[in-house]
Amino acid sequence: MVVEGDRALLAARQGDVQTLKVQLAAKALTSDVKDMLGASPVHHAARAGKLTCLRFLVEEAGLPGNCVANNGASPAHDAAATGNLACLQWLLTQGGCRPEVGDLTWIPLIVTNSSLNSVSSDLAALELPKRLKFSSCLIASETTS
């Protein structure tokens, strides 16, 4: 038996906006929908790189883009960890995921999932708000052993 919340999580992972619209109309797509680890459909869409779905969940379904799973990870953390930079950029600039000034905890996730040569261009492509700008030299020095 598939629980409605599980259906929403699967649809988010697959980028199935049509199923999510049906869930929303049935009032089954709420901020209470989470997996066993506390990850929301927003987390699932972000980590799967489903930007259209991610935007639907936040802009139309009204789910928070800055929710936190049991491990403290936001959807931005999940997008960074899986190398989905378009989702990360959208979450940070338009999706309501606003890290505290100085909170760059998701950056090592990009470094881990990218070659060091591509990190600078990946981060530059994010077009981060000015308060989150930083030097790629800082990242390179902190990630080398």
Summary of the structure (lengths in Angstrom):
residues: 145
radius of gyration: 15.7
end to end distance: 48.9
largest distance: 52.0
contacts: 449
relative contact order: 0.11
helix: 56%
strand: 0%
